[in-house]
């Protein structure tokens, strides 16, 4: 991997940093300015809401409502370089006969005419309907839900989580089935898009070359969001999202590129473009607005006293993968005391939030596998340097924190790896009798990797020689979780194929975690 010399200026030498500042000075920065120029007369020949509507980050009194005005989202800018006023409504009923809140918002050209409305004044723990109006056009009607009040104990919470939806590898066959479930939330754990150039011979094809510019990233998000099944799932449920690496560049680590010879200016300019496009297309709050090549995505999303989602970012702040990437023995820089996957600030935030959490279930919504999966053989173990075991000091410190501070019922949700796993997280993974301090549910990809269901010798070996592994499966799909004050039940949903639409859904395994007893039991 290419390396950037550390310094106080985003980790690069001052001279290089100044060149970077000059290179990105023309990147539009959002200014919420009441004197902004607003288009006076505008009309659309085609649907300005082609990318649909979405909602996210629910709180007890409100939620983020999202849309993006673009009648031709794959063609580049087609709207005037002025702000466009958009009317929004939130109602108790789908006919909008009982409107709860309404107002106007500006779709700013600096943000690709996307709209992020942070609605407040709603009632906790209830469903609402929402829509947008502009120039006589009306958006599809979205459905969303507020979180419970902080001091209440909901009887249950249902949500689904997924990740890794490479467009070229197939159709999002899990989403139509997800839409039929009685869910309160959808959680996406990253790799929402893939940055690679279009390739021949696959099920579908990306437009364009590998993503570099802001236009490139915008076009790629548009191509993904124009998928009917993905767009409809956004319309029906509020989402909580975090990213992994492919929203920017494969296996990047903080300021370290996967490729050699990448200049600091080029790397950070591209990261600014990637982060801005991510914000533009996701129902995120203003607290997550990107500041150039930085974007604060880690945050807490409580669900009353039943669950607390600690949403993490294991990409932006990590040190470089020790001893290079890929699979290596657990030695050397793996035990670097300064090595970190979360970064000091995020780790302190997480530990503080865990200590202060009043919830029964403390959920870490994050990207890469935490269990130290030996993929080699017993006499020559190998571990992924891109996952938590590559940062073993960070991993052990967090597990010891769970145990010593008696954090209530930690559950780790993981994506990234394109296969299903269920893992007990031991305080000392080398001792089978070590206390179980948390449970990890690893969800497979929605499409990445193709049909799945195949035998992967490396993983077949790993599931047999790692005693903490409770289950493994190589199909595509998602995971549905049912939470009550006493139990957490995870249903692994799989789609037998993704190379054509219309796959059925199967549930090959379900697991339960009992309150106060870490570890998963198969039903």
C-alpha distance (Angstrom), angle and dihedral (degrees) to the residues before:
residue distance angle dihedral
X1 . . .
X2 3.76 . .
X3 3.79 112.7 .
X4 3.78 131.4 -146.5
X5 3.79 115.9 -150.0
X6 3.81 109.7 -114.8
X7 3.81 120.3 -112.2
X8 3.78 137.6 138.7
X9 3.81 93.8 -87.9
X10 3.82 101.7 81.2
X11 3.80 87.4 -54.2
X12 3.83 96.9 -62.2
X13 3.82 132.9 103.5
X14 3.79 115.2 -83.0
X15 3.82 93.9 -115.0
X16 3.80 91.4 52.3
X17 3.79 90.7 44.2
X18 3.80 92.2 54.6
X19 3.79 90.0 51.1
X20 3.80 87.6 50.6
X21 3.81 91.4 52.5
X22 3.79 89.8 53.3
X23 3.80 91.2 47.9
X24 3.81 94.5 53.5
X25 3.80 98.8 36.2
X26 3.80 89.9 102.4
X27 3.81 93.9 53.9
X28 3.82 107.4 112.7
X29 3.79 112.5 -109.9
X30 3.78 120.1 -158.0
X31 3.79 115.8 -113.1
X32 3.78 117.5 179.1
X33 3.77 92.8 -142.2
X34 3.80 119.8 167.9
X35 3.80 90.4 -152.7
X36 3.79 93.5 58.2
X37 3.80 115.2 136.7
X38 3.82 110.5 -98.4
X39 3.78 123.4 -160.5
X40 3.82 107.6 -113.0
X41 3.77 100.4 -163.0
X42 3.76 124.0 23.3
X43 3.79 135.1 156.6
X44 3.79 135.1 177.9
X45 3.79 129.5 -140.1
X46 3.79 90.5 -169.1
X47 3.79 134.0 35.5
X48 3.82 109.3 -70.2
X49 3.83 89.0 -162.2
X50 3.81 96.2 60.9
X51 3.83 89.8 130.7
X52 3.79 92.5 55.2
X53 3.78 129.5 -141.9
X54 3.79 134.6 -68.3
X55 3.79 142.4 178.7
X56 3.76 134.7 -155.5
X57 3.81 153.1 159.3
X58 3.83 94.8 47.9
X59 3.79 119.3 -155.0
X60 3.83 129.2 -176.4
X61 3.82 93.4 -95.5
X62 3.78 101.7 31.2
X63 3.76 153.7 -13.9
X64 3.81 140.8 -137.1
X65 3.81 115.1 -94.0
X66 3.80 117.1 -158.3
X67 3.78 140.0 -168.8
X68 3.81 136.6 144.8
X69 3.77 124.9 -144.7
X70 3.78 110.4 -133.1
X71 3.82 124.3 127.5
X72 3.83 90.9 -173.3
X73 3.81 105.1 31.1
X74 3.81 96.8 168.8
X75 3.79 95.5 52.5
X76 3.79 103.1 62.9
X77 3.81 128.3 -113.2
X78 3.79 111.6 -3.2
X79 3.81 100.9 157.8
X80 3.81 128.9 79.9
X81 3.84 115.9 -90.3
X82 3.78 91.0 -108.8
X83 3.77 135.2 96.2
X84 3.80 115.2 -93.5
X85 3.78 121.3 -149.0
X86 3.80 114.1 -127.8
X87 3.80 126.8 -169.3
X88 3.81 118.2 -143.2
X89 3.80 132.4 -168.2
X90 3.80 134.8 -168.4
X91 3.80 118.1 -164.3
X92 3.77 140.3 179.2
X93 3.79 91.1 -131.3
X94 3.78 136.3 42.2
X95 3.81 91.8 -118.6
X96 3.83 91.4 57.0
X97 3.79 92.0 -128.9
X98 3.83 89.7 133.2
X99 3.82 107.2 43.5
X100 3.81 113.4 -166.6
X101 3.82 99.7 -174.5
X102 3.78 136.8 -3.2
X103 3.76 138.6 172.3
X104 3.77 147.0 132.5
X105 3.78 132.1 -85.1
X106 3.78 135.2 -177.6
X107 3.79 123.4 -114.7
X108 3.79 99.4 -148.7
X109 3.81 123.2 -152.2
X110 3.82 89.2 -142.1
X111 3.81 86.6 66.6
X112 3.78 97.4 40.4
X113 3.82 90.8 -97.1
X114 3.79 91.2 -67.0
X115 3.79 119.4 154.3
X116 3.81 126.6 -143.6
X117 3.81 112.8 -178.4
X118 3.80 116.6 -174.2
X119 3.79 100.3 -156.5
X120 3.80 118.5 -160.1
X121 3.80 134.6 176.5
X122 3.80 95.9 60.1
X123 3.80 126.7 132.5
X124 3.81 118.9 -101.2
X125 3.79 124.4 -106.0
X126 3.77 100.4 10.9
X127 3.80 140.6 111.1
X128 3.80 123.1 -107.2
X129 3.80 137.1 -179.2
X130 3.80 124.6 -135.8
X131 3.80 141.4 -176.8
X132 3.81 142.5 169.5
X133 3.82 132.9 -130.7
X134 3.80 129.4 -158.6
X135 3.82 131.3 164.5
X136 3.80 92.8 -16.1
X137 3.80 93.6 -48.3
X138 3.81 123.9 116.0
X139 3.77 127.1 -154.8
X140 3.80 126.4 -132.5
X141 3.79 112.7 -81.2
X142 3.77 112.6 -100.8
X143 3.78 128.0 -156.5
X144 3.78 123.5 -142.8
X145 3.79 142.2 164.1
X146 3.78 136.6 -141.8
X147 3.79 123.2 -133.8
X148 3.80 121.5 -108.6
X149 3.80 120.5 -93.4
X150 3.82 112.1 -84.7
X151 3.81 95.4 -112.0
X152 3.82 97.3 47.1
X153 3.79 129.9 96.2
X154 3.81 110.5 -141.3
X155 3.78 116.6 -148.8
X156 3.78 91.1 -130.3
X157 3.80 147.7 -11.9
X158 3.80 124.7 -151.7
X159 3.78 121.3 -166.7
X160 3.78 139.6 153.2
X161 3.78 127.8 -143.0
X162 3.78 132.3 -161.4
X163 3.81 141.9 153.4
X164 3.80 144.7 180.0
X165 3.80 106.5 57.0
X166 3.81 104.3 174.6
X167 3.80 104.1 -173.4
X168 3.79 95.7 -149.7
X169 3.80 95.5 55.0
X170 3.76 96.5 63.0
X171 3.78 153.5 -67.7
X172 3.78 124.3 -40.6
X173 3.78 93.3 -113.7
X174 3.79 93.8 160.2
X175 3.78 95.2 63.1
X176 3.84 98.5 67.6
X177 3.81 88.4 54.6
X178 3.78 91.6 45.4
X179 3.81 88.0 54.7
X180 3.81 89.8 59.5
X181 3.80 93.7 55.5
X182 3.80 124.9 94.9
X183 3.81 95.0 -113.4
X184 3.78 132.1 163.7
X185 3.81 94.9 -168.3
X186 3.78 145.6 8.7
X187 3.80 119.0 -144.1
X188 3.79 121.3 -160.5
X189 3.82 116.2 -163.3
X190 3.78 100.4 -164.6
X191 3.79 147.4 -78.0
X192 3.78 88.7 87.7
X193 3.81 87.5 158.9
X194 3.80 133.4 14.0
X195 3.78 120.5 -131.3
X196 3.81 99.4 -148.0
X197 3.79 126.2 118.2
X198 3.78 118.2 -101.3
X199 3.80 112.8 -80.5
X200 3.76 129.8 -155.1
X201 3.79 124.5 -121.7
X202 3.80 98.4 32.6
X203 3.79 130.4 117.9
X204 3.80 92.7 -101.1
X205 3.79 131.6 3.9
X206 3.78 133.6 -128.2
X207 3.78 117.1 -127.5
X208 3.77 115.1 -119.9
X209 3.77 136.3 -3.7
X210 3.80 129.2 -56.8
X211 3.78 108.6 -45.8
X212 3.79 118.3 -97.6
X213 3.81 112.1 136.0
X214 3.78 130.1 58.4
X215 3.81 88.7 -110.2
X216 3.82 89.7 53.8
X217 3.79 93.1 54.2
X218 3.81 93.1 43.3
X219 3.78 91.4 52.4
X220 3.80 92.2 49.0
X221 3.81 93.3 50.7
X222 3.79 88.7 48.0
X223 3.79 91.7 52.1
X224 3.79 90.9 52.2
X225 3.81 94.9 43.6
X226 3.80 91.7 51.0
X227 3.80 87.6 67.6
X228 3.81 102.7 109.0
X229 3.79 95.8 -140.4
X230 3.80 94.9 50.9
X231 3.80 93.7 43.9
X232 3.81 91.8 49.1
X233 3.80 93.2 50.5
X234 3.80 89.0 53.4
X235 3.80 88.9 50.9
X236 3.79 94.6 52.8
X237 3.81 104.2 44.8
X238 3.80 140.4 29.8
X239 3.82 111.6 -109.7
X240 3.77 134.2 -147.1
X241 3.80 110.2 -157.5
X242 3.76 140.9 -174.3
X243 3.79 130.3 171.2
X244 3.77 136.9 -125.1
X245 3.81 126.4 -167.8
X246 3.81 107.1 -64.3
X247 3.79 93.1 65.7
X248 3.81 81.3 74.5
X249 3.82 116.7 4.3
X250 3.79 133.6 -27.1
X251 3.82 115.7 -87.3
X252 3.78 96.1 -13.0
X253 3.78 114.5 164.2
X254 3.80 115.5 -153.3
X255 3.82 102.0 -66.4
X256 3.79 96.3 -6.8
X257 3.79 120.0 102.6
X258 3.78 124.2 -149.3
X259 3.81 88.5 -130.5
X260 3.80 127.2 70.2
X261 3.78 120.3 -125.1
X262 3.81 96.9 32.3
X263 3.81 110.2 144.4
X264 3.82 119.9 -134.2
X265 3.81 90.6 -116.6
X266 3.79 92.9 51.6
X267 3.80 93.5 45.2
X268 3.80 96.0 48.7
X269 3.80 94.7 41.2
X270 3.78 89.8 53.7
X271 3.81 90.8 46.1
X272 3.81 90.1 52.0
X273 3.81 89.5 53.2
X274 3.80 92.5 47.9
X275 3.78 94.5 47.7
X276 3.81 94.0 46.9
X277 3.80 92.4 50.1
X278 3.81 90.7 48.4
X279 3.79 90.7 54.1
X280 3.79 92.3 45.4
X281 3.80 93.0 56.1
X282 3.81 101.2 38.8
X283 3.83 130.4 76.3
X284 3.81 93.3 -117.6
X285 3.78 131.3 149.1
X286 3.79 124.8 -112.4
X287 3.82 88.5 -104.2
X288 3.81 86.3 73.6
X289 3.79 96.3 50.2
X290 3.83 108.6 134.6
X291 3.78 120.7 -113.0
X292 3.80 100.6 -153.7
X293 3.82 107.4 -70.2
X294 3.83 93.3 -3.9
X295 3.78 128.6 78.7
X296 3.80 128.4 171.3
X297 3.78 105.2 -137.5
X298 3.81 101.4 153.6
X299 3.78 110.5 98.3
X300 3.78 145.2 140.2
X301 3.80 123.1 -101.4
X302 3.85 110.0 -176.4
X303 3.80 123.3 -164.7
X304 3.80 100.5 -158.2
X305 3.79 112.7 -81.0
X306 3.80 92.0 -42.5
X307 3.80 100.9 76.0
X308 3.77 140.2 0.7
X309 3.81 118.0 -159.5
X310 3.79 111.8 -150.7
X311 3.80 100.6 -165.4
X312 3.81 110.8 -155.7
X313 3.80 138.7 -163.0
X314 3.80 111.0 -149.3
X315 3.84 94.6 172.1
X316 3.77 111.8 54.2
X317 3.81 99.9 52.9
X318 3.80 105.3 30.9
X319 3.76 124.6 114.6
X320 3.79 117.4 -118.3
X321 3.79 116.9 -70.1
X322 3.83 106.5 -87.6
X323 3.78 117.9 -109.2
X324 3.79 88.6 1.0
X325 3.77 125.0 -66.6
X326 3.83 132.0 -59.2
X327 3.82 126.1 47.5
X328 3.79 119.9 -22.3
X329 3.80 139.6 153.9
X330 3.79 115.9 -85.1
X331 3.79 96.8 -104.5
X332 3.79 143.5 100.9
X333 3.80 114.4 15.7
X334 3.79 91.1 13.5
X335 3.82 84.4 80.7
X336 3.81 96.1 44.7
X337 3.81 105.7 139.4
X338 3.80 89.1 -144.2
X339 3.78 94.1 49.6
X340 3.78 112.1 110.9
X341 3.79 138.2 173.5
X342 3.82 96.1 -169.1
X343 3.80 102.2 33.7
X344 3.83 120.7 -121.5
X345 3.81 96.6 -87.0
X346 3.80 95.8 50.2
X347 3.80 91.9 43.9
X348 3.82 91.5 53.2
X349 3.81 89.5 47.5
X350 3.80 91.3 51.0
X351 3.78 94.8 48.7
X352 3.81 92.1 46.8
X353 3.81 91.4 50.1
X354 3.79 92.2 47.3
X355 3.81 91.3 51.4
X356 3.80 91.9 49.0
X357 3.79 96.9 41.6
X358 3.82 113.8 118.5
X359 3.81 92.4 -170.1
X360 3.79 128.3 112.5
X361 3.82 94.4 -137.0
X362 3.80 119.1 44.7
X363 3.79 107.5 -163.3
X364 3.80 124.5 -164.2
X365 3.82 106.0 -157.5
X366 3.78 102.5 -165.0
X367 3.77 146.1 134.5
X368 3.81 120.9 -111.0
X369 3.80 134.0 48.3
X370 3.79 115.2 -85.0
X371 3.80 97.3 -169.8
X372 3.85 111.8 91.6
X373 3.79 97.0 -120.4
X374 3.81 111.9 -167.0
X375 3.80 104.7 -143.0
X376 3.77 95.2 175.7
X377 3.79 124.6 60.9
X378 3.82 128.8 -72.1
X379 3.79 93.1 -100.4
X380 3.84 93.4 45.7
X381 3.83 108.8 27.5
X382 3.79 120.4 -167.4
X383 3.81 127.4 -165.0
X384 3.79 134.4 -170.4
X385 3.79 109.5 -100.4
X386 3.82 90.4 -160.1
X387 3.81 92.6 61.0
X388 3.81 131.9 64.8
X389 3.85 94.1 -78.9
X390 3.81 87.6 64.9
X391 3.81 85.6 64.0
X392 3.79 96.9 42.8
X393 3.80 96.3 161.8
X394 3.82 90.2 56.1
X395 3.80 91.6 44.5
X396 3.79 95.4 50.3
X397 3.79 92.9 43.4
X398 3.79 91.1 56.4
X399 3.81 94.4 46.6
X400 3.80 90.6 47.8
X401 3.79 87.9 50.4
X402 3.82 90.3 53.7
X403 3.79 90.0 52.1
X404 3.82 102.8 39.0
X405 3.81 95.4 43.3
X406 3.80 93.2 41.7
X407 3.80 93.9 -128.2
X408 3.82 106.9 -164.0
X409 3.80 114.7 -107.8
X410 3.82 104.4 -33.0
X411 3.81 113.7 -159.0
X412 3.81 121.9 -176.3
X413 3.81 120.3 -150.2
X414 3.80 114.5 -159.5
X415 3.80 138.0 -176.7
X416 3.83 130.8 166.1
X417 3.80 102.6 84.3
X418 3.86 100.8 78.2
X419 3.81 94.8 -132.5
X420 3.81 136.1 79.4
X421 3.79 123.3 -104.0
X422 3.79 136.1 168.0
X423 3.81 112.6 -159.0
X424 3.77 136.9 -179.7
X425 3.80 108.3 -142.4
X426 3.80 108.5 -136.7
X427 3.78 123.7 -159.9
X428 3.82 87.1 -130.2
X429 3.80 111.3 21.7
X430 3.80 92.1 -165.4
X431 3.83 90.8 62.5
X432 3.81 114.5 66.5
X433 3.81 89.0 -160.7
X434 3.79 93.9 53.7
X435 3.82 115.7 120.8
X436 3.80 117.3 -88.3
X437 3.81 105.1 -125.8
X438 3.82 102.0 174.8
X439 3.80 144.9 -0.1
X440 3.79 125.9 -119.9
X441 3.80 123.2 -154.7
X442 3.80 110.6 -167.8
X443 3.79 115.0 -164.4
X444 3.76 124.4 -153.1
X445 3.80 126.1 -125.9
X446 3.77 122.9 -78.9
X447 3.83 88.8 -134.3
X448 3.81 111.8 -26.0
X449 3.78 111.9 124.7
X450 3.79 95.9 23.6
X451 3.78 129.3 -105.4
X452 3.77 97.5 -12.5
X453 3.77 123.0 -169.6
X454 3.79 88.7 114.2
X455 3.79 128.9 129.0
X456 3.82 111.6 -100.6
X457 3.83 106.5 -167.5
X458 3.81 94.0 -157.8
X459 3.80 92.0 54.8
X460 3.80 94.9 39.3
X461 3.79 87.4 57.2
X462 3.79 92.0 44.5
X463 3.80 95.3 53.3
X464 3.80 90.7 53.6
X465 3.80 98.9 46.5
X466 3.81 100.1 41.6
X467 3.78 106.7 75.2
X468 3.81 93.9 -163.1
X469 3.83 91.3 63.9
X470 3.80 109.6 100.7
X471 3.80 98.7 177.5
X472 3.79 142.7 -2.7
X473 3.81 133.2 -169.1
X474 3.81 133.1 170.3
X475 3.83 101.6 -153.6
X476 3.81 126.7 110.3
X477 3.80 124.1 -110.9
X478 3.80 140.0 82.4
X479 3.81 142.4 -82.4
X480 3.80 126.5 -110.3
X481 3.81 117.3 -154.7
X482 3.82 126.3 -161.5
X483 3.81 114.0 -165.1
X484 3.79 127.4 -168.6
X485 3.81 128.4 164.4
X486 3.81 88.6 -94.5
X487 3.80 107.4 34.0
X488 3.79 144.9 28.0
X489 3.82 113.6 -151.7
X490 3.81 120.4 -170.2
X491 3.80 120.3 -164.7
X492 3.80 115.9 -163.7
X493 3.82 108.0 -144.0
X494 3.80 117.5 -165.0
X495 3.79 134.7 -171.7
X496 3.84 111.1 -149.7
X497 3.80 92.2 -144.9
X498 3.82 141.3 14.4
X499 3.81 101.3 179.3
X500 3.81 89.7 91.4
X501 3.81 132.8 24.6
X502 3.77 126.3 -98.5
X503 3.79 105.4 47.0
X504 3.80 116.9 169.8
X505 3.79 119.5 -122.9
X506 3.80 126.3 -117.3
X507 3.80 133.0 -174.3
X508 3.81 106.8 -149.3
X509 3.81 95.5 171.3
X510 3.78 143.2 12.5
X511 3.80 128.0 -168.7
X512 3.77 134.8 -165.4
X513 3.80 131.6 -153.1
X514 3.78 116.3 -163.3
X515 3.78 121.1 -142.1
X516 3.78 110.2 -97.4
X517 3.82 93.5 13.5
X518 3.80 114.8 88.7
X519 3.79 116.2 -150.9
X520 3.79 134.6 66.1
X521 3.79 126.8 -98.6
X522 3.79 121.4 -162.0
X523 3.79 115.9 -123.3
